[in-house]
Amino acid sequence: MEVTRSVVDDDLAAAFARLSVAEYGADAPVADPAHLRWKFLGDPAGRAFADTLIEGVGGEREVVGRIVFEPRVLRSAAGERHAVNPIDLLIHPGYRSPRAFLQLMRGLREHDGVDLVYLAPNDTSAPLYERVLKFNQIGTFMLTGAPLRPDRLLGGRLRALRPLTRVGGAGWRAVMRAATCRAGRGIDLTDEVPDAEALDRLAATVATEDEWVGSRDHAFHQWRFHQGPRFKYRVRYARVDGELVGYLAARVADFEGLRACVVVDCVAAGSKEARVARALLADVLRWAIVERADLIAALSFGETRLTRSLRRFPMLRVPNRFSPQQATLLAEWISDAPGDAAPKLSLTLADMDVF
C-alpha cells in the first residue's frame, strides 16, 4: 500500500463516500458525495486536501484509507494564522492495522503554509494520537446544557419514577420559560440573513482578544450554516436599533439515544453582549421545547467572547462524569511563529466537523 497526498476533487470525494459506506452505512452524511463536496470543495478557507491510502496497481487501484485536512483561518488581536483540522480518519476494515495507521499518519505535521494543526479525536482514537503520535493535549471542551425532559435524561435508572418525572418535566419546562421570558426585551430576533458587511463587522468583534478563534466572516457563515446539503441549521439574528449584534445557530440531532438541540455557535457583541447572548439562548430554548428536544447542549473551548456566550443562563456547566465523551483538544504549532508555547485557542462546534 502507498500513501498519496492530493487536493480533494469530485472524483476523490466520491471515492471517500464509497469508503464510508463499509463503515457507517449508505445513509450516513460521510457516505453522501454531495455532503463531502460541500465540506471539502466549498470551504471558503480553501479546498481540503487528503492523505489517501491506496491498494493495488494500475487500473486496479483502490482507496482503502484516508485522513482529510480541512483548512481553517484563525484570528486574534495578534493577527491571522492558518491552520488545518484533520478529520474523517478512516481505514477500510479489511486493511486496518497499526502499520496502516502509522503509514497514513506520517504527514500529520507536514504542511506547507500552515501554522497550526488542531483536532478533537473521539475517545477511541485519542490515545493513539497522544501516546503513539505524541500529539499534545491542550485541554478538554466544556459541555454546557439545559435539561428539558428529565424523564428522558434519567433513562432506565429510575424507571418506576418516570411517570412522576414526566409531570415534573412539564413543570420544569414552564419554570424555564418563565425564567427566560424577559431575556429578549429591547432586542429584535429574526430569521432575516444579514448582508455581508454586517456579518463581517460582527466577525471583527470576535477576534479582538489574545486567544485564536476561527474566522466568522460572511463567507464562512454562509458556507457553514446555509449551504450544506445535509445539516439544516436554524439561525437566528439579533439586532439592536437595526444593527446586527449577534446570532445563534442550532439544529436538532439524535445523539447518544437522546433528542438534542445542539447549539453549534453563538456570537454576541456590543455594549449589551451578555443580554444579547441570553436573549438568543432563551429563544433557542423555546424552540427546543416546541421541537420536543430532551436537552439543549453546546461544546466550547477557551475563554473569549465567542465561548462566554455559550455559558450564560439558561446553559449550565455539565460535570465531566456526565459527558458521553472526554472531548479532548489536541493542538500544536508547526511553524516557527509565534513560538513554542501551547496554542491558546477558543473554539465552538462551528470550528469542528461533527455537527
Secondary structure, DSSP 8 states (H G I E B T S, - for coil): -EEEEEE--HHHHHHHHHHHHHHH-TTSGGG-HHHHHHHHHS-TT---EEEEEEESSGGG-EEEEEEEEEEEEEEETTEEEEEEEEEEEEE-GGG--HHHHHHHTTTTT--TT--EEEE---TTTHHIIIIIS---EEEE-EEEEEES-HHHHHTTTTGGGHHHHHHHHHHHHHHHHHHHTTTTTT-EEE-----HHHHHHHHHHHT-SSSEEE---HHHHHHHHHS-SS---EEEEEEETTEEEEEEEEEEEEETTEEEEEEEEEEE-STTHHHHHHHHHHHHHHHHHHTT-SEEEEEEESSSHHHHGGGSTT-EE--GGG-SS--EEEEEE-SSTT-SS---EEEEGGGSS--
